[in-house]
Structures are given as C-alpha cells and as structure tokens.
Amino acid sequence: MREGQDGFYDCANCPAYCCTVYQRVPVDERDLKRLAKHFGLSVRATAQRFTKIHSCERVLRRKADPIFGQACIFLNPETRQCTIYAERPQVCQEFPVTERCAYYDLLQFERDQQGDDTVVPLVQITFRNGDG
C-alpha cells in the first residue's frame, strides 16, 4: 500500500474509498495491454471482460460491494485491497495527486469524532451533469 510523503495517509487503513466512490475509472490502451498480459488474455478479451463504454469513454466495470453498494471489479471485498495492484490503471497509480488524501482525512476525522476506529463514513460523489 502507498503512503503520502509526510505520512498523511495510509491506504492499508482505508476501506477503499477511491475504488468505490468513482463510478468511472478510465482505462487507456496501455492499461488494457498491461491487464491483458497479467491475465493472459487478448486486449480485446480483456476489454470485453473488465471494461465497458460509458459516454464514449472506456471505464472499468463495477461489482456489488458490501459497504458502499458498488466498487471496482478488482477490489477484494474482504481485504479492501486491489487484486491487480501492480497492474492497476494509470489513473489509480497516480491517485491521490496531492500529498494528502481527502478520503483518508475524512475517515480519520470521523473516527476521532466518534471515538471509534471502526467507523466507516459512507461517501458518494454526485456530478451535476449526471456523468457519475
């Protein structure tokens, strides 16, 4: 798992907000090739099995999630970790783009406020133009 430069977040202690709240995780041709190699599939078979087209954009498929309702197809629901971590899409590799992770900050704030290290505040991102 990844930790911010100054220790501002620890992905191992997060319930995988970034894998659940984003309904669109874009993948490009390089991502598809990396996944295809990992799974021993053709790029076409990989695209069909693990992605879909949403508003002219290729995105990862989602699946049912016991905490947030929906999650990335590659999120392990028990461990809350990515099952393709080394081969994950570039956008996932670059997240978060800042030293701090707002989701982790929210998690820590709520846990401190509630005095309970097991609290998981539910988060949903809603886009004004309806392209969630």
Buried (B, 14 or more C-beta within 10 A) or exposed (E): EEBBEEEBBBBEBBBBBBBBBBBBBBBEEEBBEBBBEEBEBEBEEBBEEBBBEBEEEBBBEBEEBEEBEEBBBBBEEEEBBBEBEEBBBEBBEEBBEEEEBEBBEBBBEEBEEEEEEEEBBEBEEEEEEEEE
